[in-house]
Amino acid sequence: MAYVITQRCCNDASCVSECPVDCIRPTPDQPEFATTEMLYIDPDTCIDCGACVDACPVEAIFSEDDLSASLARFREINAAWFERHPLESNLDPISTPVRPPKELGTLRVAIVGAGPAAAYAADELLRRCDVQVEMFDRLPTPWGLVRAGVAPDHPGTKTVAGMFESAFRRDTLQYYLNVEVGKHITHEELLAHHHAVLYAVGASSDRRMGIPGEELPGSHSATEFVAWYNGHPDYADRVFDLSGERAIIVGNGNVALDVARVLTVDPDELAKTDIADHALAALRGSAIREVVVLGRRGPLQAAYTSPEFLALTHLSGVDIVIDPAELELDPASQALLDHPDAEPSLKLKYALAEEFAAEPVAEGNKRIVFKYLAAPIAVTGTDKVEGLEYARNELVEEDGILNARPTSEVGSLPASLVLRSIGYRGRPIPDLPFDDRRAVVPNEHGRVTGADGQPVTGVYVSGWIKRGPRGVIGSNRVDSAETVEGLIADFIAGKLVAPTADRDALRALVRERQPDLVDRVGWKAIDQAERGAGKDSGRPRVKFTSLADLLQAAKGGS
């Protein structure tokens, strides 16, 4: 018997170092790790010890004998990866990370942001050295996209927050929630109170389509919609037109699949999750019967991962519809699929599309329809969205790269709602350099660099604002470890400036400017109140979705 990694894998890689027979791949030091959809366990080497199960922060690993019907296929998915990448074990001793000498004293670090990248960086610092960490976030709640981005029907993915809660129980880490850097405290003031400031603020903006009609009512970003149904207080009052029978999502990454599921699954199923109450009420009254997911390239190049695509197989009352003609491949794509070294995930992605295309449509079911090689050219309507016009694309190979090019063939679809899901984008941070083209803070391995290309003393980045919006939650673990490695090395080398004020002075300063600061006690009160409300209704939690309610809960209100 072997253990199997399944769909909710977050690529955290905590399991890799725990495996006594080194049978989990790819490892963070392998090139494949940067692009892998998930991690895999070699069934021929696994000794059924269960060490990986205990290490997994999102409960994604199961004994093959315990796989549910919806997860059974992952047994073959794990095995197929090793057919393509034969296991070469490397049981050399793992080098021990360098710890700062005690005589250097306590390292003080401010982390701006409280999402996964920030939390992984804080966890790494707490494990590596004598440190005091202050974590700042403008919202009264931590965990970033774990709370406000992960789809409510993926509760397992959210369990990573429990790992952070356990690691942050000590007073060595203090929360400064509902505190906005640049408003309540400046970048220079953070530097004055710390050896280093690490920004892990994510990519909170989104890319635009740049087509006529994009500003019409009924045209929104998927980012807004996701934040709305997850109860983000900045988006709780948004209104989305669910009165028509069709919605269109432009883009076909995992976020697009999340949105498509939320729009089509039975609201009674969502009622068992932590979806925001206002979103649940709106979805109960929704008239949407069909969601069309548009991708500008072909089925092999679709941005969704094969595990998330596979998960659609088990939706109740929802048909996944693909016209077989959509799966006709251009010569270059066909050659890629037929190549003996083609990645198993690529073959699986196409095989799943073929299976969906062969399935009959059940009368009365809602539908998620996939259209490939389609690029939006205009959102149509007079006073609100009435449809979308698109051009059919063709894939053209240029210098070994397949690029999508529009053809003269055009089409249109009526719809009352258009959601663009074509990528996140970072925003400039006050007092830090910014690369507007890449929408990241320029850096070398997490050290922020100035216009001269030299490191800016004491300033670091991690997560999407460091590398761009790619990867999943667990990808931030390795990314943050790299940044922390450089930060600690700079501390040991004496390159960081000692703070001129202590923790008490910092707290007094922030309290004076933001009396509604939410600390550890305040967040615990919010968390307990939400969980308590959820327990009464059979849900994980019932979220507070307004700033006023969150602050009242933080003060012990009901």
Secondary structure as UniProt FT lines:
FT   STRAND          3..5
FT   TURN            7..8
FT   HELIX           14..18
FT   TURN            20..21
FT   STRAND          24..25
FT   TURN            28..29
FT   HELIX           31..34
FT   STRAND          40..41
FT   TURN            43..45
FT   HELIX           51..55
FT   TURN            57..58
FT   STRAND          61..63
FT   HELIX           64..66
FT   TURN            69..73
FT   HELIX           74..84
FT   HELIX           102..104
FT   STRAND          107..112
FT   HELIX           116..128
FT   STRAND          131..137
FT   HELIX           145..148
FT   TURN            152..153
FT   HELIX           155..159
FT   HELIX           160..167
FT   TURN            171..172
FT   STRAND          173..177
FT   TURN            182..184
FT   HELIX           187..193
FT   STRAND          196..199
FT   STRAND          205..206
FT   TURN            212..215
FT   TURN            217..218
FT   STRAND          219..221
FT   HELIX           222..229
FT   TURN            230..231
FT   TURN            233..237
FT   STRAND          246..250
FT   HELIX           254..264
FT   HELIX           267..270
FT   TURN            271..274
FT   HELIX           277..284
FT   STRAND          290..294
FT   TURN            299..300
FT   HELIX           306..311
FT   HELIX           312..314
FT   TURN            316..317
FT   STRAND          318..321
FT   HELIX           324..327
FT   HELIX           331..338
FT   TURN            340..341
FT   HELIX           344..358
FT   TURN            363..364
FT   STRAND          366..371
FT   STRAND          374..380
FT   STRAND          387..398
FT   TURN            399..400
FT   STRAND          401..414
FT   STRAND          417..420
FT   STRAND          424..425
FT   TURN            430..431
FT   TURN            436..439
FT   STRAND          443..444
FT   TURN            445..446
FT   STRAND          447..449
FT   TURN            451..452
FT   STRAND          455..461
FT   HELIX           464..467
FT   TURN            473..474
FT   HELIX           475..492
FT   TURN            493..494
FT   HELIX           503..513
FT   TURN            515..516
FT   HELIX           520..536
FT   TURN            537..538
FT   HELIX           547..554
FT   TURN            555..556
//
